[in-house]
Amino acid sequence: MKKYKWGIIGTGRIASTFADAINGCPDAELYAVASRTYEKAEAFASRTGAKKFYGSYSELAQDSDIDVVYIATPMAFHYEDAMLCIENGRNVLCEKSVTLNLSQLDKLLEEAKKRGTFFMEAMWTKCRPAYLKAKEWIDSGRIGKVEYIKADFSNLVQYAPGDRLFRPECGGGALLDLTVYPLTLAIDIMGSEPEELISSAHMNKDGIDLSDSLILRWNDGRFASIDAGFEIPLRNNAVISGSSGMICFGDWFFSSCDVVLYDRELNETERYSQPNEVNGYEYEIYEVHRCLEEGMTESMLVPHSGTRSVMRIMDRCREQWGMQFPQEK
Ligand SMILES: NC(=O)c1ccc[n+]([C@@H]2O[C@H](COP(=O)([O-])OP(=O)(O)OC[C@H]3O[C@@H](n4cnc5c(N)ncnc54)[C@H](OP(=O)(O)O)[C@@H]3O)[C@@H](O)[C@H]2O)c1
């Protein structure tokens, strides 16, 4: 396999973690980084070993030596940053939530299709070994018919007006930051969008959802229950219950290295553990490389259809809460 040259847009928290993952993958090279300011790009490059650094996102997007760009800006900027890259012919791995809404995502997918470029949401959970093992157990009938999913994710964050999480113009709120994970799991495992969605959120005075609760119901009787937010401590666990057994991830299900299979009487029947090779983000890097190697424009682990379903449900939630981002008004 060739060594793939990565570019990173944005120099915040996750960009640093992802740079460590790139540096830990033998087939990846941290080739370039771009910041809105030259100084930040230079500091990030010297910290992470990126070969090139740019003081604007557009300069990086125009660098045709880059094989794939990882976008690590706040949600509200994913659309313009990804569009910039796609229009310049770049392949893109874009952080979650992929856009503010489905309409923005569809425009990106249309442009990527027109240009023949690869596009994937950086939904790293779906590429992780423990998650793939759970899907293998489900596909081979180990828990029978999946009937119920319970998943939650809390991240206790102190209110800070400057933090992207609390700024509507940055795409803030628990929905796009946290709820997207358990919702993605539920849609991926159930394999379709629910017929019914009941959702509620605790909104703050700035129009940011601090805590969310969702119930998804499929017409054949299947359910998923999802809680997420910045305010209440939760187990950050995911449980998938079927007619003849149950699957539980370790705490922090979205990054869990462990997954356990139980029978209907709750006896443990199998346990799978796979320690990270680097820091956990290497698996989505491997998946991108595999797709590029095979000339694919879409990942089968993180297909566009699944990302679209999740965005459509999040649009429906916000409609139920009367929540709009400033860019949508
Ligand atoms: N997969 C995961 O586990 C994971 C974890 C955390 C976050 N995320 C996702 O990654 C993305 C970034 O999150 P983060 O926590 O890394 O954010 P962050 O620390 O705030 O960094 C965001 C970066 O985006 C750039 N940016 C561009 N326009 C900006 C603006 N108007 N305001 C603030 N920053 C701006 C900045 O880089 P420059 O100043 O250098 O341009 C900034 O450093 C989000 O989509 C988030 O959902 C994913």
The ligand as an SDF file (V2000), in Angstrom:
LIG
                    3D

 48 52  0  0  0  0  0  0  0  0999 V2000
  -14.2770   12.1750   16.8120 N   0  0  0  0  0  0  0  0  0  0  0  0
  -14.1530   12.6330   18.0480 C   0  0  0  0  0  0  0  0  0  0  0  0
  -13.8740   11.9070   18.9990 O   0  0  0  0  0  0  0  0  0  0  0  0
  -14.2980   14.1080   18.2790 C   0  0  0  0  0  0  0  0  0  0  0  0
  -13.9020   14.6570   19.4980 C   0  0  0  0  0  0  0  0  0  0  0  0
  -13.9980   16.0340   19.6550 C   0  0  0  0  0  0  0  0  0  0  0  0
  -14.5000   16.8150   18.6270 C   0  0  0  0  0  0  0  0  0  0  0  0
  -14.9120   16.2450   17.4620 N   0  0  0  0  0  0  0  0  0  0  0  0
  -15.4220   17.0610   16.3560 C   0  0  0  0  0  0  0  0  0  0  0  0
  -14.3370   17.7880   15.8070 O   0  0  0  0  0  0  0  0  0  0  0  0
  -14.7360   19.1030   15.4450 C   0  0  0  0  0  0  0  0  0  0  0  0
  -13.8530   20.1020   16.1810 C   0  0  0  0  0  0  0  0  0  0  0  0
  -13.9780   19.9280   17.5700 O   0  0  0  0  0  0  0  0  0  0  0  0
  -12.8280   20.4090   18.5870 P   0  0  0  0  0  0  0  0  0  0  0  0
  -13.2910   19.9970   19.9280 O   0  0  0  0  0  0  0  0  0  0  0  0
  -11.4900   19.9850   18.1310 O   0  0  0  0  0  0  0  0  0  0  0  0
  -12.9820   21.9990   18.4510 O   0  0  0  0  0  0  0  0  0  0  0  0
  -11.9590   23.1230   18.8610 P   0  0  0  0  0  0  0  0  0  0  0  0
  -10.9660   22.6330   19.8450 O   0  0  0  0  0  0  0  0  0  0  0  0
  -12.7600   24.3250   19.1820 O   0  0  0  0  0  0  0  0  0  0  0  0
  -11.1530   23.3840   17.5000 O   0  0  0  0  0  0  0  0  0  0  0  0
  -11.8020   23.7800   16.3350 C   0  0  0  0  0  0  0  0  0  0  0  0
  -10.7960   24.4060   15.3750 C   0  0  0  0  0  0  0  0  0  0  0  0
  -11.5280   24.8340   14.2370 O   0  0  0  0  0  0  0  0  0  0  0  0
  -10.9620   26.0200   13.7070 C   0  0  0  0  0  0  0  0  0  0  0  0
  -12.0180   27.0320   13.4930 N   0  0  0  0  0  0  0  0  0  0  0  0
  -12.4060   27.5270   12.3030 C   0  0  0  0  0  0  0  0  0  0  0  0
  -13.3590   28.4480   12.4380 N   0  0  0  0  0  0  0  0  0  0  0  0
  -13.5780   28.5650   13.7560 C   0  0  0  0  0  0  0  0  0  0  0  0
  -14.4360   29.3990   14.5250 C   0  0  0  0  0  0  0  0  0  0  0  0
  -15.2270   30.3350   13.9670 N   0  0  0  0  0  0  0  0  0  0  0  0
  -14.4170   29.2630   15.8620 N   0  0  0  0  0  0  0  0  0  0  0  0
  -13.6290   28.3570   16.4530 C   0  0  0  0  0  0  0  0  0  0  0  0
  -12.7670   27.5380   15.7720 N   0  0  0  0  0  0  0  0  0  0  0  0
  -12.7370   27.6610   14.4270 C   0  0  0  0  0  0  0  0  0  0  0  0
   -9.8990   26.4960   14.6940 C   0  0  0  0  0  0  0  0  0  0  0  0
   -8.6380   26.2070   14.1140 O   0  0  0  0  0  0  0  0  0  0  0  0
   -7.7500   27.3790   13.4690 P   0  0  0  0  0  0  0  0  0  0  0  0
   -7.8950   28.5630   14.3880 O   0  0  0  0  0  0  0  0  0  0  0  0
   -6.4140   26.7910   13.4770 O   0  0  0  0  0  0  0  0  0  0  0  0
   -8.2550   27.6780   12.1100 O   0  0  0  0  0  0  0  0  0  0  0  0
  -10.1030   25.6400   15.9400 C   0  0  0  0  0  0  0  0  0  0  0  0
   -8.9110   25.3220   16.5810 O   0  0  0  0  0  0  0  0  0  0  0  0
  -16.2160   19.1900   15.7750 C   0  0  0  0  0  0  0  0  0  0  0  0
  -16.9450   18.8990   14.6200 O   0  0  0  0  0  0  0  0  0  0  0  0
  -16.4330   18.0840   16.8070 C   0  0  0  0  0  0  0  0  0  0  0  0
  -17.7350   17.5410   16.7830 O   0  0  0  0  0  0  0  0  0  0  0  0
  -14.7870   14.9170   17.2740 C   0  0  0  0  0  0  0  0  0  0  0  0
  1  2  1  0
  2  3  2  0
  2  4  1  0
  4  5  1  0
  4 48  2  0
  5  6  2  0
  6  7  1  0
  7  8  2  0
  8  9  1  0
  8 48  1  0
  9 10  1  0
  9 46  1  0
 10 11  1  0
 11 12  1  0
 11 44  1  0
 12 13  1  0
 13 14  1  0
 14 15  2  0
 14 16  1  0
 14 17  1  0
 17 18  1  0
 18 19  2  0
 18 20  1  0
 18 21  1  0
 21 22  1  0
 22 23  1  0
 23 24  1  0
 23 42  1  0
 24 25  1  0
 25 26  1  0
 25 36  1  0
 26 27  1  0
 26 35  1  0
 27 28  2  0
 28 29  1  0
 29 30  1  0
 29 35  2  0
 30 31  1  0
 30 32  2  0
 32 33  1  0
 33 34  2  0
 34 35  1  0
 36 37  1  0
 36 42  1  0
 37 38  1  0
 38 39  2  0
 38 40  1  0
 38 41  1  0
 42 43  1  0
 44 45  1  0
 44 46  1  0
 46 47  1  0
M  CHG  2   8   1  16  -1
M  END
$$$$
